Amino acid sequence: MINYSDEQLSAFLDNVLSPNEYQQCAKDISASTDLQQRVSALRAADEIARDYFKHVDEQADNNALIDLINSAPSMNSATSATNKVVTLPTKKTLLTRITSLAVAASVLFAVGALWRNVSITSPYAQERVLLSELSSGEIHSYDNSRAELVQSWRTSNGEICRELMLHRAEGSNTIIGCWHNYGWEITTLDNDTADYQPASSNDVTFGAERLTPEEERRWLEQH
């Protein structure tokens, strides 16, 4: 088996490997618990980075940028004085911390720690755990919310998807999680909109085969 670096596993997650490399990597990951744990840790780190920088972009403050430019030291030259070069904050520090987090998460996995016990904030973190644990028909209450696992099915391309309905004080919505590259890809449906349709009538289930309770149980045990 190839000794994969974090860069190679990240390339696998980003789907930038050649077809042959991707197939070989997927085969090796499916056969190695250690590689599966590293892929999960890298995926979590990527989610944290995306969430952080999205928040930074949404909270951008033009006045703060103007103040930073105006506070830069002036040069003696008249030309230099009108062409200030300001060193802006970079993402290097955060990315270093994220890399450290991914390595730390891999170590925790290696000693048998459960991922759900690692304190990481990411979108739908709790819901991803429920998608991996609940059987169809089960209901779980948490954080002033109630989650119901509605159904599981296999898509026409072989992926397993699950429907989780969430009920909160402010309203209800449905999460569709599809298992891809050893993690849940999440799609949300707003139940409160006038044009809402249940997942059973949505395109995501087109050509799908609903899992029997036994098939669902076996899949959950293997993942």
BELPEJO-V895802 format. One record per residue. N is the residue number from 1. RES is the residue in three letters. PHI is phi in degrees with one decimal (NA if undefined). OMEGA is omega in radians with two decimals (NA if undefined). Layout:
N|RES|PHI|OMEGA ; N|RES|PHI|OMEGA
//
This chain:
1|MET|NA|-3.14 ; 2|ILE|-67.6|3.05 ; 3|ASN|-87.2|-3.00 ; 4|TYR|-79.0|3.01 ; 5|SER|-86.7|3.08 ; 6|ASP|-61.7|3.14 ; 7|GLU|-64.5|3.13 ; 8|GLN|-67.5|3.12 ; 9|LEU|-68.2|3.07 ; 10|SER|-65.0|3.10 ; 11|ALA|-64.0|3.07 ; 12|PHE|-62.6|3.14 ; 13|LEU|-63.7|-3.13 ; 14|ASP|-83.8|3.12 ; 15|ASN|58.8|3.13 ; 16|VAL|-112.8|3.05 ; 17|LEU|-78.4|3.03 ; 18|SER|-67.3|-3.12 ; 19|PRO|-53.5|-3.13 ; 20|ASN|-66.8|3.13 ; 21|GLU|-64.7|-3.13 ; 22|TYR|-63.3|-3.13 ; 23|GLN|-63.3|3.14 ; 24|GLN|-65.9|3.14 ; 25|CYS|-63.9|3.13 ; 26|ALA|-61.2|3.12 ; 27|LYS|-64.0|-3.13 ; 28|ASP|-66.8|3.13 ; 29|ILE|-64.6|-3.12 ; 30|SER|-63.8|-3.10 ; 31|ALA|-99.1|-3.05 ; 32|SER|-128.8|3.08 ; 33|THR|-63.5|3.14 ; 34|ASP|-61.3|3.13 ; 35|LEU|-65.7|3.11 ; 36|GLN|-61.6|3.13 ; 37|GLN|-67.5|3.12 ; 38|ARG|-66.0|3.11 ; 39|VAL|-62.5|3.12 ; 40|SER|-63.1|3.13 ; 41|ALA|-65.0|3.13 ; 42|LEU|-66.2|3.12 ; 43|ARG|-62.6|3.13 ; 44|ALA|-63.5|3.12 ; 45|ALA|-63.8|3.10 ; 46|ASP|-62.0|-3.14 ; 47|GLU|-64.2|3.13 ; 48|ILE|-63.1|-3.14 ; 49|ALA|-63.0|-3.13 ; 50|ARG|-62.0|-3.13 ; 51|ASP|-64.7|-3.10 ; 52|TYR|-64.8|-3.07 ; 53|PHE|-70.0|3.03 ; 54|LYS|-63.5|3.12 ; 55|HIS|-64.1|3.13 ; 56|VAL|-61.3|3.14 ; 57|ASP|-63.3|-3.12 ; 58|GLU|-69.4|-3.09 ; 59|GLN|-101.0|-3.10 ; 60|ALA|-56.4|-3.09 ; 61|ASP|-119.5|-3.12 ; 62|ASN|-62.2|-3.14 ; 63|ASN|-62.2|3.13 ; 64|ALA|-64.7|3.11 ; 65|LEU|-66.4|3.11 ; 66|ILE|-62.3|3.12 ; 67|ASP|-62.1|3.14 ; 68|LEU|-64.3|3.13 ; 69|ILE|-65.5|-3.11 ; 70|ASN|-66.4|-3.11 ; 71|SER|-86.0|3.14 ; 72|ALA|-67.2|-3.13 ; 73|PRO|-59.7|3.11 ; 74|SER|-84.4|3.09 ; 75|MET|-96.9|-3.13 ; 76|ASN|-71.8|-3.10 ; 77|SER|-68.0|3.12 ; 78|ALA|-62.3|3.12 ; 79|THR|-67.0|-3.12 ; 80|SER|-66.0|-3.09 ; 81|ALA|-64.8|-3.12 ; 82|THR|-99.1|-3.13 ; 83|ASN|-133.5|-3.13 ; 84|LYS|-68.4|3.03 ; 85|VAL|-110.8|-3.05 ; 86|VAL|-113.9|3.08 ; 87|THR|-83.3|-3.11 ; 88|LEU|-86.0|3.09 ; 89|PRO|-60.6|-3.13 ; 90|THR|-113.2|-3.13 ; 91|LYS|-91.2|-3.01 ; 92|LYS|-59.0|-3.10 ; 93|THR|-60.7|-3.13 ; 94|LEU|-64.8|-3.11 ; 95|LEU|-63.9|3.08 ; 96|THR|-63.3|3.12 ; 97|ARG|-64.9|-3.13 ; 98|ILE|-66.7|3.09 ; 99|THR|-60.7|3.11 ; 100|SER|-61.5|3.12 ; 101|LEU|-63.3|-3.14 ; 102|ALA|-62.9|3.12 ; 103|VAL|-63.8|-3.13 ; 104|ALA|-62.1|3.13 ; 105|ALA|-63.4|3.12 ; 106|SER|-63.1|3.12 ; 107|VAL|-63.9|3.12 ; 108|LEU|-60.3|3.11 ; 109|PHE|-63.4|-3.05 ; 110|ALA|-62.3|3.14 ; 111|VAL|-95.3|3.01 ; 112|GLY|91.1|3.13 ; 113|ALA|-73.0|3.10 ; 114|LEU|-84.3|-3.11 ; 115|TRP|-59.9|-3.10 ; 116|ARG|-67.2|3.12 ; 117|ASN|-90.6|3.10 ; 118|VAL|-83.4|-3.04 ; 119|SER|-81.4|3.12 ; 120|ILE|-130.7|3.14 ; 121|THR|-96.1|3.09 ; 122|SER|-147.7|-3.10 ; 123|PRO|-59.1|3.06 ; 124|TYR|58.7|-3.14 ; 125|ALA|-60.5|-3.13 ; 126|GLN|-67.1|-3.12 ; 127|GLU|-66.2|3.09 ; 128|ARG|-62.8|3.08 ; 129|VAL|-63.4|-3.13 ; 130|LEU|-64.2|3.11 ; 131|LEU|-61.5|-3.12 ; 132|SER|-90.0|-3.02 ; 133|GLU|-119.7|-3.01 ; 134|LEU|-76.3|2.98 ; 135|SER|-92.9|3.13 ; 136|SER|-56.6|-3.12 ; 137|GLY|94.5|3.14 ; 138|GLU|-75.4|3.12 ; 139|ILE|-124.7|-3.13 ; 140|HIS|-134.0|3.12 ; 141|SER|-105.3|3.14 ; 142|TYR|-164.3|3.03 ; 143|ASP|45.4|-3.14 ; 144|ASN|59.2|3.12 ; 145|SER|-128.0|3.06 ; 146|ARG|-131.2|-3.10 ; 147|ALA|-115.6|3.12 ; 148|GLU|-124.6|3.07 ; 149|LEU|-80.1|-3.00 ; 150|VAL|-83.4|-3.05 ; 151|GLN|-164.2|3.06 ; 152|SER|-130.9|3.12 ; 153|TRP|-152.6|3.08 ; 154|ARG|-107.3|-3.10 ; 155|THR|-75.0|-3.12 ; 156|SER|-64.7|3.10 ; 157|ASN|-98.9|3.02 ; 158|GLY|94.1|3.14 ; 159|GLU|-77.7|3.06 ; 160|ILE|-94.2|3.10 ; 161|CYS|-124.1|-3.13 ; 162|ARG|-137.9|-3.12 ; 163|GLU|-108.8|-3.14 ; 164|LEU|-120.9|3.13 ; 165|MET|-98.3|-3.11 ; 166|LEU|-110.3|3.11 ; 167|HIS|-121.2|3.10 ; 168|ARG|-129.4|-3.13 ; 169|ALA|-59.6|-3.09 ; 170|GLU|-82.8|3.12 ; 171|GLY|146.7|-3.12 ; 172|SER|-122.5|3.00 ; 173|ASN|-152.1|-3.09 ; 174|THR|-114.6|3.08 ; 175|ILE|-108.9|3.00 ; 176|ILE|-107.9|3.10 ; 177|GLY|-110.8|3.10 ; 178|CYS|-116.2|-3.06 ; 179|TRP|-79.6|-3.07 ; 180|HIS|-146.5|-3.13 ; 181|ASN|52.3|3.04 ; 182|TYR|65.2|3.06 ; 183|GLY|-164.0|-3.12 ; 184|TRP|-88.0|2.96 ; 185|GLU|-96.3|-2.96 ; 186|ILE|-101.7|2.96 ; 187|THR|-125.5|-3.13 ; 188|THR|-110.7|3.07 ; 189|LEU|-122.2|-3.11 ; 190|ASP|-86.6|-3.11 ; 191|ASN|-71.7|-3.02 ; 192|ASP|-90.7|3.14 ; 193|THR|-83.2|-3.05 ; 194|ALA|-65.1|-3.08 ; 195|ASP|-98.2|3.14 ; 196|TYR|-64.6|3.02 ; 197|GLN|-130.9|3.12 ; 198|PRO|-62.8|-3.09 ; 199|ALA|-58.9|-3.12 ; 200|SER|-62.9|3.12 ; 201|SER|-109.8|-3.09 ; 202|ASN|-91.4|-3.13 ; 203|ASP|-59.2|-3.07 ; 204|VAL|-63.1|-3.13 ; 205|THR|-100.8|-3.10 ; 206|PHE|-62.5|3.14 ; 207|GLY|72.7|-3.06 ; 208|ALA|-89.9|3.12 ; 209|GLU|-119.9|-3.12 ; 210|ARG|-67.4|-3.14 ; 211|LEU|-76.7|3.01 ; 212|THR|-75.4|3.10 ; 213|PRO|-53.9|-3.14 ; 214|GLU|-68.7|3.11 ; 215|GLU|-62.7|3.12 ; 216|GLU|-63.7|-3.14 ; 217|ARG|-60.7|3.14 ; 218|ARG|-63.0|-3.12 ; 219|TRP|-64.8|3.13 ; 220|LEU|-62.9|3.13 ; 221|GLU|-65.8|-3.09 ; 222|GLN|-85.7|-3.12 ; 223|HIS|-125.2|NA
//
